[in-house]
Amino acid sequence: MNKTPSRPRLVVAITGASGSIYGIRLLQQLRESGACETHLVMSSSGALTAAHELSMKRSEIEALADVVHSVKDIGASIASGSFQSVGMVIAPCSMKTLASVANGFADNLVTRSADVMLKERRRLVLMVRETPFNLAHLRNMTAVTEMGGIVFPPMPAFYSMPETLEEMVQHTVGRVLDLFSIPHTGLVKRWEGMKPAD
């Protein structure tokens, strides 16, 4: 008999789009805070991109998660609606993964888990990475939104006056955590209104 998890569970997927730093920073933040039990599933393209962009090995990324699932393991716990979680983040989300989610093409554990989140009406956040968007991309984003998913391109917020790339990434990761009401500190500079002009 499955026990109720002692901590909220969050599924984190890393696919082959540019921007693997978002998924990795998310895992690092949750490892540091202990706010969630993280379940990682990473595609082979995701591991390849992380190696290129961050010089990180798959094993180093997997060590950041509480539980790691193979992208080929369609029988994994996270492939079932009976698996309790607060939702899923695909960070980054490739256009191929977006298309698969939008059309219910659950051919691997990333897309199957996303499909589960939609059917169970749980929060699904796709940090889509591509620019410019073509019409297929836009239609797929619309389809996911209509199904209840959240399309969250990792666009920097300049009102926070970031001084480094790291600050931009942290702010974005913090905003994603906000969508799940997962507590965090020091990631987001909250908007406090426009200061009067001198």
Contact map, one row per residue, 1 for C-alpha under 8 A:
111000000000000000000000000000000000000000000000000000000000000000000000000000000000000000000000000000000000000000000000000000000000000000000000000000000000000000000000000000000000000000000000000000
111100000000000000000000000000000000000000000000000000000000000000000000000000000000000000000000000000000000000000000000000000000000000000000000000000000000000000000000000000000000000000000000000000
111110000000000000000000000000000000000000000000000000000000000000000000000000000000000000000000000000000000000000000000000000000000000000000000000000000000000000000000000000000000000000000000000000
011111000000000000000000000000000000000000000000000000000000000000000000000000000001000000000000000000000000000000000000000000000000000000000000000000000000000000000000000000000000000000000000000000
001111111000000000000000000000000000000000000000000000000000000000000000000000000001000000000000000000000000000000000000000000000000000000000000000000000000000000000000000000000000000000000000000000
000111110000000000000000000000000000000000000000000000000000000000000000000000000000000000000000000000000000000000000000000000000000000000000000000000000000000000000000000000000000000000000000000000
000011111000000000000000000000000011100000000000000000000000000000000000000000000000000000000000000000000000000000000000000000000000000000000000000000000000000000000000000000000000000000000000000000
000011111100000000000000000000000011100000000000000000000000000000000000000000000000110000000000000000000000000000000000000000000000000000000000000000000000000000000000000000000000000000000000000000
000010111110000000000000000000000001111000000000000000000000000000000000000000000001111000000000000000000000000000000000000000000000000000000000000000000000000000000000000000000000000000000000000000
000000011111000000000000000000000001111000000000000000000000000000000000000000000000111110000000000000000000000000000000000000000000000000000000000000000000000000000000000000000000000000000000000000
000000001111100000000000000000000000011110000000000000000000000000000000000001000000101110000000000000000000000000000000000000000000000000000000000000000000000000000000000000000000000000000000000000
000000000111110000000010001000000000011110000000000000000000000000000000000000000000000111100000000000000000000000000000000000000000000000000000000000000000000000000000000000000000000000000000000000
000000000011111000000010000000000000000111100000000000000000000000000000000000000000000111110000000000000000010000000000000000000000000000000000000000000000000000000000000000000000000000000000000000
000000000001111100010010000000000000000111100110000000000000000000000000000000000000000001111000000000000000000000000000000000000000000000000000000000000000000000000000000000000000000000000000000000
000000000000111110010000000000000000000001111110000000000000000000000000000000000000000001111100100000000000000000000000000000000000000000000000000000000000000000000000000000000000000000000000000000
000000000000011111010000000000000000000000111111100000000000000000000000000000000000000000011100000000000000000000000000000000000000000000000000000000000000000000000000000000000000000000000000000000
000000000000001111110000000000000000000000001100100000000000000000000000000000000000000000011110000000000000000000000000000000001100000000000000000000000000000000000000000000000000000000000000000000
000000000000000111110000000000000000000000000000100010000000000000000000000000000000000000010000000000000000000000000000000000001000000000000000000000000000000000000000000000000000000000000000000000
000000000000000011111110000000000000000000000000000010000000000000000000000000000000000000110000000000000000000000000000000000001000000000000000000000000000000000000000000000000000000000000000000000
000000000000011111111111000000000000000000000100110010000000000000000000000000000000000000110000000000000000000000000000000000000000000000000000000000000000000000000000000000000000000000000000000000
000000000000000000111111100000000000000000000000010001000000000000000000000000000000000000000000000000000000000000000000000000000000000000000000000000000000000000000000100000000000000000000000000000
000000000000000000111111110000000000000000000000000000000000000000000000000000000000000000110000000000000000000000000000000000000000000000000000000000000000000000000000100010000000000000000000000000
000000000001110000111111111000000000000000000000000000000000000000000000000000000000000001110000000000000000000000000000000000000000000000000000000000000000000000000000000000000000000000000000000000
000000000000000000011111111100000000000000000000000000000000100100000000000000000000000000000000000000000000000000000000000000000000000000000000000000000000000000000000000000000000000000000000000000
000000000000000000001111111110000000000000000000000000000000000000000000000000000000000000000000000000000000000000000000000000000000000000000000000000000000000000000000110010000000000000000000000000
000000000000000000000111111111000000000000000000000000000000000000000000000000000000000000000000000000000000000000000000000000000000000000000000000000000000000000000000000010000000000000000000000000
000000000001000000000011111111100000010000000000000000000000000110000000000000000000000000000000000000000000000000000000000000000000000000000000000000000000000000000000000000000000000000000000000000
000000000000000000000001111111110000000000000000000000000000000100000000000000000000000000000000000000000000000000000000000000000000000000000000000000000000000000000000000000000000000000000000000000
000000000000000000000000111111111000000000000000000000000000000000000000000000000000000000000000000000000000000000000000000000000000000000000000000000000000000000000000000000000000000000000000000000
000000000000000000000000011111111111110000000000000000000000000000000000000000000000000000000000000000000000000000000000000000000000000000000000000000000000000000000000000000000000000000000000000000
000000000000000000000000001111111111000000000000000000000000000110000000000000000000000000000000000000000000000000000000000000000000000000000000000000000000000000000000000000000000000000000000000000
000000000000000000000000000111111100000000000000000000000000000000000000000000000000000000000000000000000000000000000000000000000000000000000000000000000000000000000000000000000000000000000000000000
000000000000000000000000000011111110000000000000000000000000000000000000000000000000000000000000000000000000000000000000000000000000000000000000000000000000000000000000000000000000000100000000000000
000000000000000000000000000001111111100000000000000000000000000000000000000000000000000000000000000000000000000000000000000000000000000000000000000000000000000000000000000000000000000000000000000000
000000110000000000000000000001101111100000000000000000000000000000000000000000000000000000000000000000000000000000000000000000000000000000000000000000000000000000000000000000000000011000000000000000
000000111100000000000000000001100111110000000000000000000000000000000000000000000000000000000000000000000000000000000000000000000000000000000000000000000000000000000000000000000000010000000000000000
000000111100000000000000000001000111111000000000000000000000000011100000000000000000000000000000000000000000000000000000000000000000000000000000000000000000000000000000000000000000000000000000000000
000000001111000000000000001001000001111100000000000000000000000011100000000000000000000000000000000000000000000000000000000000000000000000000000000000000000000000000000000000000000000000000000000000
000000001111000000000000000000000000111110000000000000000000000011111000000000000000000000000000000000000000000000000000000000000000000000000000000000000000000000000000000000000000000000000000000000
000000000011110000000000000000000000011111000000000000000000010011111000000000000000000000000000000000000000000000000000000000000000000000000000000000000000000000000000000000000000000000000000000000
000000000011110000000000000000000000001111100000000000000000000000011110000000000000000000000000000000000000110000000000000000000000000000000000000000000000000000000000000000000000000000000000000000
000000000000111000000000000000000000000111110110000000000000000000001110000000000000000000000000000000000000010000000000000000000000000000000000000000000000000000000000000000000000000000000000000000
000000000000111100000000000000000000000011111110000000000000000000000010000000000000000000000000000000000000010000000000000000000000000000000000000000000000000000000000000000000000000000000000000000
000000000000001100000000000000000000000001111111000000000000000000000000000000000000000000000000000000000000000000000000000000000000000000000000000000000000000000000000000000000000000000000000000000
000000000000001110000000000000000000000000111111100000000000000000000000000000000000000000000000000000000000000000000000000000000000000000000000000000000000000000000000000000000000000000000000000000
000000000000011110010000000000000000000001111111110000000000000000000000000000000000000000000000000000000000000000000000000000000000000000000000000000000000000000000000000000000000000000000000000000
000000000000011100000000000000000000000001111111111000001100000000000000000000000000000000000000000000000000000000000000000000000000000000000000000000000000000000000000000000000000000000000000000000
000000000000000100000000000000000000000000011111111100000000000000000000000000000000000000000000000000000000000000000000000000000000000000000000000000000000000000000000000000000000000000000000000000
000000000000000111010000000000000000000000001111111110000000000000000000000000000000000000000000000000000000000000000000000000000000000000000000000000000000000000000000000000000000000000000000000000
000000000000000000011000000000000000000000000111111111111000000000000000000000000000000000000000000000000000000000000000000000000000000000000000000000000000000000000000000000000000000000000000000000
000000000000000000000000000000000000000000000011111111111100000000000000000000000000000000000000000000000000000000000000000000000000000000000000000000000000000000000000000000000000000000000000000000
000000000000000000000000000000000000000000000001111111110000000000000000000000000000000000000000000000000000000000000000000000000000000000000000000000000000000000000000000000000000000000000000000000
000000000000000001110000000000000000000000000000111111100000000000000000000000000000000000000000000000000000000000000000000000000000000000000000000000000000000000000000000000000000000000000000000000
000000000000000000001000000000000000000000000000011111110000000000000000000000000000000000000000000000000000000000000000000000000000000000000000000000000000000000000000000000000000000000000000000000
000000000000000000000000000000000000000000000000011111111000000000000000000000000000000000000000000000000000000000000000000000000000000000000000000000000000000000000000000000000000000000000000000000
000000000000000000000000000000000000000000000000011101111101100000000000000000000000000000000000000000000000000000000000000000000000000000000000000000000000000000000000000000000000000000000000000000
000000000000000000000000000000000000000000000010011000111111100000000000000000000000000000000000000000000000000000000000000000000000000000000000000000000000000000000000000000000000000000000000000000
000000000000000000000000000000000000000000000010001000011111110000000000000000000000000000000000000000000000000000000000000000000000000000000000000000000000000000000000000000000000000000000000000000
000000000000000000000000000000000000000000000000000000001111111000000000000000000000000000000000000000000000000000000000000000000000000000000000000000000000000000000000000000000000000000000000000000
000000000000000000000000000000000000000000000000000000011111111100000000000000000000000000000000000000000000000000000000000000000000000000000000000000000000000000000000000000000000000000000000000000
000000000000000000000001000000000000000000000000000000011111111110000000000000000000000000000000000000000000000000000000000000000000000000000000000000000000000000000000000000000000000000000000000000
000000000000000000000000000000000000000100000000000000000111111110010000000000000000000000000000000000000000000000000000000000000000000000000000000000000000000000000000000000000000000000000000000000
000000000000000000000000000000000000000000000000000000000011111111000000000000000000000000000000000000000000000000000000000000000000000000000000000000000000000000000000000000000000000000000000000000
000000000000000000000001001100100000000000000000000000000001111111000000000000000000000000000000000000000000000000000000000000000000000000000000000000000000000000000000000000000000000000000000000000
000000000000000000000000001000100000111100000000000000000000111111110000000000000000000000000000000000000000000000000000000000000000000000000000000000000000000000000000000000000000000000000000000000
000000000000000000000000000000000000111100000000000000000000001111110000000000000000000000000000000000000000000000000000000000000000000000000000000000000000000000000000000000000000000000000000000000
000000000000000000000000000000000000111100000000000000000000000011111000000000000000000000000000000000000000000000000000000000000000000000000000000000000000000000000000000000000000000000000000000000
000000000000000000000000000000000000001110000000000000000000010011111100000000000000000000000000000000000000000000000000000000000000000000000000000000000000000000000000000000000000000000000000000000
000000000000000000000000000000000000001111000000000000000000000000111110100100000000000000000000000000000000000000000000000000000000000000000000000000000000000000000000000000000000000000000000000000
000000000000000000000000000000000000000011000000000000000000000000011111100000000000000000000000000000000000100000000000000000000000000000000000000000000000000000000000000000000000000000000000000000
000000000000000000000000000000000000000011100000000000000000000000001111110000000000000000000000000000000001110000000000000000000000000000000000000000000000000000000000000000000000000000000000000000
000000000000000000000000000000000000000000000000000000000000000000000111110000000000000000000000000000000001100000000000000000000000000000000000000000000000000000000000000000000000000000000000000000
000000000000000000000000000000000000000000000000000000000000000000001111111100000000000000000000000000000001100000000000000000000000000000000000000000000000000000000000000000000000000000000000000000
000000000000000000000000000000000000000000000000000000000000000000000011111100100000000000000000000000000001100100000000000000000000000000000000000000000000000000000000000000000000000000000000000000
000000000000000000000000000000000000000000000000000000000000000000000000111110100000000000000000000000000000000000000000000000000000000000000000000000000000000000000000000000000000000000000000000000
000000000000000000000000000000000000000000000000000000000000000000001000111111110000000000000000000000000000100000000000000000000000000000000000000000000000000000000000000000000000000000000000000000
000000000000000000000000000000000000000000000000000000000000000000000000001111110010000000000000000000000000000000000000000000000000000000000000000000000000000000000000000000000000000000000000000000
000000000010000000000000000000000000000000000000000000000000000000000000000111111010000000000000000000000000000010000000000000000000000000000000000000000000000000000000000000000000000000000000000000
000000000000000000000000000000000000000000000000000000000000000000000000011111111010000000000000000000000000100110010000000000000000000000000000000000000000000000000000000000000000000000000000000000
000000000000000000000000000000000000000000000000000000000000000000000000000111111110000000000000000000000000000010010000000000000000000000000000000000000000000000000000000000000000000000000000000000
000000000000000000000000000000000000000000000000000000000000000000000000000001111111000000000000000000000000000000011011000000000000000000000000000000000000000000000000000000000000000000000000000000
000000000000000000000000000000000000000000000000000000000000000000000000000000011111000000000000000000000000000000000000000000000000000000000000000000000000000000000000000000000000000000000000000000
000000000000000000000000000000000000000000000000000000000000000000000000000011111111100000000000000000000000000000000000000000000000000000000000000000000000000000000000000000000000000000000000000000
000110001000000000000000000000000000000000000000000000000000000000000000000000001111110000000000000000000000000000000000000000000000000000000000000000000000000000000000000000000000000000000000000000
000000011110000000000000000000000000000000000000000000000000000000000000000000000011111000000000000000000000000000000000000000000000000000000000000000000000000000000000000000000000000000000000000000
000000011100000000000000000000000000000000000000000000000000000000000000000000000001111100000000000000000000000000000000011000000000000000000000000000000000000000000000000000000001000000000000000000
000000001110000000000000000000000000000000000000000000000000000000000000000000000000111110000000000000000000000000001000011100000000000000000000000000000000000000000000000000000001000000000000000000
000000000111100000000000000000000000000000000000000000000000000000000000000000000000011111000000000000000000000011001000001110000000000000000000000000000000000000000000000000000000000000000000000000
000000000111100000000000000000000000000000000000000000000000000000000000000000000000001111100000000000000000000000000000000111100000000000000000000000000000000000000000000000000000000000000000000000
000000000001111000000010000000000000000000000000000000000000000000000000000000000000000111111000000000000000000000000000000111100000000000000000000000000000000000000000000000000000000000000000000000
000000000001111000110110000000000000000000000000000000000000000000000000000000000000000011111000000000000000000000000000000001110000000000000000000000000000000000000000000000000000000000000000000000
000000000000111111110110000000000000000000000000000000000000000000000000000000000000000001111100000000000000000000000000000001111000000000000000000000000000000000000000000000000000000000000000000000
000000000000011110000000000000000000000000000000000000000000000000000000000000000000000001111110110000000000000000000000000001111000000000000000000000000000000000000000000000000000000000000000000000
000000000000001110000000000000000000000000000000000000000000000000000000000000000000000000011111110000000000000000000000000000011100000000000000000000000000000000000000000000000000000000000000000000
000000000000000010000000000000000000000000000000000000000000000000000000000000000000000000001111111000000000000000000000000000011100000010000000000000000000000000000000000000000000000000000000000000
000000000000000000000000000000000000000000000000000000000000000000000000000000000000000000000111111100000000000000000000000000000000000000000000000000000000000000000000000000000000000000000000000000
000000000000001000000000000000000000000000000000000000000000000000000000000000000000000000001111111110000000001000000000000000000000000000000000000000000000000000000000000000000000000000000000000000
000000000000000000000000000000000000000000000000000000000000000000000000000000000000000000001111111111000000000000000000000001010000000010011000000000000000000000000000000000000000000000000000000000
000000000000000000000000000000000000000000000000000000000000000000000000000000000000000000000011111111100000000000000000000000000000000010010000000000000000000000000000000000000000000000000000000000
000000000000000000000000000000000000000000000000000000000000000000000000000000000000000000000001111111111100001000000000000000000000000000000000000000000000000000000000000000000000000000000000000000
000000000000000000000000000000000000000000000000000000000000000000000000000000000000000000000000111111111100001001100000000000000000000000000001000000000000000000000000000000000000000000000000000000
000000000000000000000000000000000000000000000000000000000000000000000000000000000000000000000000011111111000000000000000000000000000000000011011000000000000000000000000000000000000000000000000000000
000000000000000000000000000000000000000000000000000000000000000000000000000000000000000000000000001111111000000000000000000000000000000000010000000000000000000000000000000000000000000000000000000000
000000000000000000000000000000000000000000000000000000000000000000000000000000000000000000000000000111111100001000100000000000000000000000000000000000000000000000000000000000000000000000000000000000
000000000000000000000000000000000000000000000000000000000000000000000000000000000000000000000000000111111110001100000000000000000000000000000000000000000000000000000000000000000000000000000000000000
000000000000000000000000000000000000000000000000000000000000000000000000000000000000000000000000000110011111111100100000000000000000000000000000000000000000000000000000000000000000000000000000000000
000000000000000000000000000000000000000000000000000000000000000000000000000000000000000000000000000000001111101100000000000000000000000000000000000000000000000000000000000000000000000000000000000000
000000000000000000000000000000000000000000000000000000000000000000000011110000000000000000000000000000000111111100000000000000000000000000000000000000000000000000000000000000000000000000000000000000
000000000000000000000000000000000000000010000000000000000000000000000111110100100000000000000000000000000111111110000000000000000000000000000000000000000000000000000000000000000000000000000000000000
000000000000100000000000000000000000000011100000000000000000000000000010000000000000000000000000000000000101111111000000000000000000000000000000000000000000000000000000000000000000000000000000000000
000000000000000000000000000000000000000000000000000000000000000000000000000000000000000000000000100110011111111111100000000000000000000000000000000000000000000000000000000000000000000000000000000000
000000000000000000000000000000000000000000000000000000000000000000000000010000100000000000000000000000001111111111110000000000000000000000000000000000000000000000000000000000000000000000000000000000
000000000000000000000000000000000000000000000000000000000000000000000000000001110000000100000000000000000000111111111000000000000000000000000000000000000000000000000000000000000000000000000000000000
000000000000000000000000000000000000000000000000000000000000000000000000000000000000000100000000000010000000011111111100000100000000000000000000000000000000000000000000000000000000000000000000000000
000000000000000000000000000000000000000000000000000000000000000000000000000000000000000000000000000010010100001111111110000000000000000000000000000000000000000000000000000000000000000000000000000000
000000000000000000000000000000000000000000000000000000000000000000000000000000111000000000000000000000000000000111111111000000000000000000000000000000000000000000000000000000000000000000000000000000
000000000000000000000000000000000000000000000000000000000000000000000000000000001000001100000000000000000000000011111111111100000000000000000000000000000000000000000000000000000000000000000000000000
000000000000000000000000000000000000000000000000000000000000000000000000000000000000000000000000000000000000000001111111111100000000000000000000001110000000000000000000000000000000000000000000000000
000000000000000000000000000000000000000000000000000000000000000000000000000000001000000000000000000000000000000000111111110000000000000000000000000000000000000000000000000000000000000000000000000000
000000000000000000000000000000000000000000000000000000000000000000000000000000001000000000000000000000000000000000011111110000000000000000000000000000000000000000000000000000000000000000000000000000
000000000000000000000000000000000000000000000000000000000000000000000000000000000000000000000000000000000000000000001111111000000000000000000000000100000000000000000000000000000000000000000000000000
000000000000000000000000000000000000000000000000000000000000000000000000000000000000011000000000000000000000000000001111111100000000000000000000000000000000000000000000000000000000000000000000000000
000000000000000000000000000000000000000000000000000000000000000000000000000000000000011100000000000000000000000000001100111110000000000000000000000111000000000000000000000000000001000000000000000000
000000000000000000000000000000000000000000000000000000000000000000000000000000000000001111000000000000000000000001001100011111000000000000000000000111000000000000000000000000000000000000000000000000
000000000000000000000000000000000000000000000000000000000000000000000000000000000000000111000000000000000000000000000000001111100000000000000000000011110000000000000000000000010000000000000000000000
000000000000000000000000000000000000000000000000000000000000000000000000000000000000000011111000010000000000000000000000000111110000000000000000000011111000000000000000000000000000000000000000000000
000000000000000000000000000000000000000000000000000000000000000000000000000000000000000011111000000000000000000000000000000011111000000000000000000000111100000000000000000000000000000000000000000000
000000000000000000000000000000000000000000000000000000000000000000000000000000000000000000111110010000000000000000000000000001111100000000000000000000111100000000000000000000000000000000000000000000
000000000000000011100000000000000000000000000000000000000000000000000000000000000000000000011110000000000000000000000000000000111110000000000000000000001100000000000000000000000000000000000000000000
000000000000000010000000000000000000000000000000000000000000000000000000000000000000000000000110000000000000000000000000000000011111100000000000000000000000000000000000000000000000000000000000000000
000000000000000000000000000000000000000000000000000000000000000000000000000000000000000000000000000000000000000000000000000000001111100000000000000000000000000000000000000000000000000000000000000000
000000000000000000000000000000000000000000000000000000000000000000000000000000000000000000000000000000000000000000000000000000000111110000000000000000000000000000000000000000000000000000000000000000
000000000000000000000000000000000000000000000000000000000000000000000000000000000000000000000000000000000000000000000000000000000111111111000000000000000000000000000000000000000000000000000000000000
000000000000000000000000000000000000000000000000000000000000000000000000000000000000000000000000000000000000000000000000000000000001111111000000000000000000000000000000000000000000000000000000000000
000000000000000000000000000000000000000000000000000000000000000000000000000000000000000000000000000000000000000000000000000000000000111111100000000000000000000000000000000000000000000000000000000000
000000000000000000000000000000000000000000000000000000000000000000000000000000000000000000000000000000000000000000000000000000000000111111110000000000000000000000000000000000000000000000000000000000
000000000000000000000000000000000000000000000000000000000000000000000000000000000000000000000010011000000000000000000000000000000000111111111000000000000000000000000000000000000000000000000000000000
000000000000000000000000000000000000000000000000000000000000000000000000000000000000000000000000000000000000000000000000000000000000111111111100000000000000000000000000000000000000000000000000000000
000000000000000000000000000000000000000000000000000000000000000000000000000000000000000000000000000000000000000000000000000000000000001111111110000000000000000000000000000000000000000000000000000000
000000000000000000000000000000000000000000000000000000000000000000000000000000000000000000000000011001100000000000000000000000000000000111111111000000000000000000000000000000000000000000000000000000
000000000000000000000000000000000000000000000000000000000000000000000000000000000000000000000000010001000000000000000000000000000000000011111111100000100000000000000000000000000000000000000000000000
000000000000000000000000000000000000000000000000000000000000000000000000000000000000000000000000000000000000000000000000000000000000000001111111110000000000000000000000000000000000000000000000000000
000000000000000000000000000000000000000000000000000000000000000000000000000000000000000000000000000001000000000000000000000000000000000000111111111000000000000000000000000000000000000000000000000000
000000000000000000000000000000000000000000000000000000000000000000000000000000000000000000000000000011000000000000000000000000000000000000011111111111100000000000000000000000000000000000000000000000
000000000000000000000000000000000000000000000000000000000000000000000000000000000000000000000000000000000000000000000000000000000000000000001111111111100000000000000000000000000000000000000000000000
000000000000000000000000000000000000000000000000000000000000000000000000000000000000000000000000000000000000000000000000000000000000000000000111111110000000000000000000000000000000000000000000000000
000000000000000000000000000000000000000000000000000000000000000000000000000000000000000000000000000000000000000000000100000000000000000000000011111110000000000000000000000000000000000000000000000000
000000000000000000000000000000000000000000000000000000000000000000000000000000000000000000000000000000000000000000000100101100000000000000000001111111000000000000000000000000000000000000000000000000
000000000000000000000000000000000000000000000000000000000000000000000000000000000000000000000000000000000000000000000100001111000000000000000001111111100000000000000000000000000000000000000000000000
000000000000000000000000000000000000000000000000000000000000000000000000000000000000000000000000000000000000000000000000001111000000000000000001100111110000000000000000000000000000000000000000000000
000000000000000000000000000000000000000000000000000000000000000000000000000000000000000000000000000000000000000000000000000011110000000000001001100011111000000000000000000000000000000000000000000000
000000000000000000000000000000000000000000000000000000000000000000000000000000000000000000000000000000000000000000000000000011110000000000000000000001111100000000000000000000000000000000000000000000
000000000000000000000000000000000000000000000000000000000000000000000000000000000000000000000000000000000000000000000000000001111000000000000000000000111110000000000000000000000000000000000000000000
000000000000000000000000000000000000000000000000000000000000000000000000000000000000000000000000000000000000000000000000000000111000000000000000000000011111000000000000000100000000000000000000000000
000000000000000000000000000000000000000000000000000000000000000000000000000000000000000000000000000000000000000000000000000000000000000000000000000000001111100000000000000100000000000000000000000000
000000000000000000000000000000000000000000000000000000000000000000000000000000000000000000000000000000000000000000000000000000000000000000000000000000000111110000000001101100000000000000000000000000
000000000000000000000000000000000000000000000000000000000000000000000000000000000000000000000000000000000000000000000000000000000000000000000000000000000011111110000001001100000000000000000000000000
000000000000000000000000000000000000000000000000000000000000000000000000000000000000000000000000000000000000000000000000000000000000000000000000000000000001111111000000000000000000000000000000000000
000000000000000000000000000000000000000000000000000000000000000000000000000000000000000000000000000000000000000000000000000000000000000000000000000000000000111110000000000000000000000000000010000000
000000000000000000000000000000000000000000000000000000000000000000000000000000000000000000000000000000000000000000000000000000000000000000000000000000000000111111000000000000000000000000001110000000
000000000000000000000000000000000000000000000000000000000000000000000000000000000000000000000000000000000000000000000000000000000000000000000000000000000000111111100000000000000000000000000000000000
000000000000000000000000000000000000000000000000000000000000000000000000000000000000000000000000000000000000000000000000000000000000000000000000000000000000010111111011000000000000000000000000000000
000000000000000000000000000000000000000000000000000000000000000000000000000000000000000000000000000000000000000000000000000000000000000000000000000000000000000011111010000000000000000000000000000000
000000000000000000000000000000000000000000000000000000000000000000000000000000000000000000000000000000000000000000000000000000000000000000000000000000000000000001111111000000000000000000000000000000
000000000000000000000000000000000000000000000000000000000000000000000000000000000000000000000000000000000000000000000000000000000000000000000000000000000000000001111111100000000000000000000000000000
000000000000000000000000000000000000000000000000000000000000000000000000000000000000000000000000000000000000000000000000000000000000000000000000000000000000000000011111110000000000000000000000000000
000000000000000000000000000000000000000000000000000000000000000000000000000000000000000000000000000000000000000000000000000000000000000000000000000000000000000001111111111000000000000000100000000000
000000000000000000000000000000000000000000000000000000000000000000000000000000000000000000000000000000000000000000000000000000000000000000000000000000000001100001011111111100000000000000000000000000
000000000000000000001100100000000000000000000000000000000000000000000000000000000000000000000000000000000000000000000000000000000000000000000000000000000001000000001111111110000000000000000000000000
000000000000000000000000100000000000000000000000000000000000000000000000000000000000000000000000000000000000000000000000000000000000000000000000000000000000000000000111111111000000000000110000000000
000000000000000000000000000000000000000000000000000000000000000000000000000000000000000000000000000000000000000000000000000000000000000000000000000000000001100000000011111111100000000000111000000000
000000000000000000000000000000000000000000000000000000000000000000000000000000000000000000000000000000000000000000000000000000000000000000000000000000000111100000000001111111110000000000010000000000
000000000000000000000100110000000000000000000000000000000000000000000000000000000000000000000000000000000000000000000000000000000000000000000000000000000000000000000000111111111000000000100000000000
000000000000000000000000000000000000000000000000000000000000000000000000000000000000000000000000000000000000000000000000000000000000000000000000000000000000000000000000011111111100000100110000000000
000000000000000000000000000000000000000000000000000000000000000000000000000000000000000000000000000000000000000000000000000000000000000000000000000000000000000000000000001111111110000000010000000000
000000000000000000000000000000000000000000000000000000000000000000000000000000000000000000000000000000000000000000000000000010000000000000000000000000000000000000000000000111111111000000000000000000
000000000000000000000000000000000000000000000000000000000000000000000000000000000000000000000000000000000000000000000000000000000000000000000000000000000000000000000000000011111111111100000000000000
000000000000000000000000000000000000000000000000000000000000000000000000000000000000000000000000000000000000000000000000000000000000000000000000000000000000000000000000000001111111111000000000000000
000000000000000000000000000000000000000000000000000000000000000000000000000000000000000000000000000000000000000000000000000000000000000000000000000000000000000000000000000000111111110000000000000000
000000000000000000000000000000000000000000000000000000000000000000000000000000000000011000000000000000000000000000000000001000000000000000000000000000000000000000000000000000011111110000000000000000
000000000000000000000000000000000000000000000000000000000000000000000000000000000000000000000000000000000000000000000000000000000000000000000000000000000000000000000000000000001111111000000000000000
000000000000000000000000000000000011000000000000000000000000000000000000000000000000000000000000000000000000000000000000000000000000000000000000000000000000000000000000000000001111111100000000000000
000000000000000000000000000000000010000000000000000000000000000000000000000000000000000000000000000000000000000000000000000000000000000000000000000000000000000000000000000000001100111110000000000000
000000000000000000000000000000001000000000000000000000000000000000000000000000000000000000000000000000000000000000000000000000000000000000000000000000000000000000000000000001001000011111100000000000
000000000000000000000000000000000000000000000000000000000000000000000000000000000000000000000000000000000000000000000000000000000000000000000000000000000000000000000000000000000000001111110000000000
000000000000000000000000000000000000000000000000000000000000000000000000000000000000000000000000000000000000000000000000000000000000000000000000000000000000000000000000000000000000000111111000000000
000000000000000000000000000000000000000000000000000000000000000000000000000000000000000000000000000000000000000000000000000000000000000000000000000000000000000000000010011011000000000111111000000000
000000000000000000000000000000000000000000000000000000000000000000000000000000000000000000000000000000000000000000000000000000000000000000000000000000000000000000000000011101100000000011111100000000
000000000000000000000000000000000000000000000000000000000000000000000000000000000000000000000000000000000000000000000000000000000000000000000000000000000000000100000000001000000000000001111110000000
000000000000000000000000000000000000000000000000000000000000000000000000000000000000000000000000000000000000000000000000000000000000000000000000000000000000000100000000000000000000000000011111000000
000000000000000000000000000000000000000000000000000000000000000000000000000000000000000000000000000000000000000000000000000000000000000000000000000000000000001100000000000000000000000000001111100000
000000000000000000000000000000000000000000000000000000000000000000000000000000000000000000000000000000000000000000000000000000000000000000000000000000000000000000000000000000000000000000000111110000
000000000000000000000000000000000000000000000000000000000000000000000000000000000000000000000000000000000000000000000000000000000000000000000000000000000000000000000000000000000000000000000011111000
000000000000000000000000000000000000000000000000000000000000000000000000000000000000000000000000000000000000000000000000000000000000000000000000000000000000000000000000000000000000000000000001111100
000000000000000000000000000000000000000000000000000000000000000000000000000000000000000000000000000000000000000000000000000000000000000000000000000000000000000000000000000000000000000000000000111110
000000000000000000000000000000000000000000000000000000000000000000000000000000000000000000000000000000000000000000000000000000000000000000000000000000000000000000000000000000000000000000000000011111
000000000000000000000000000000000000000000000000000000000000000000000000000000000000000000000000000000000000000000000000000000000000000000000000000000000000000000000000000000000000000000000000001111
000000000000000000000000000000000000000000000000000000000000000000000000000000000000000000000000000000000000000000000000000000000000000000000000000000000000000000000000000000000000000000000000000111
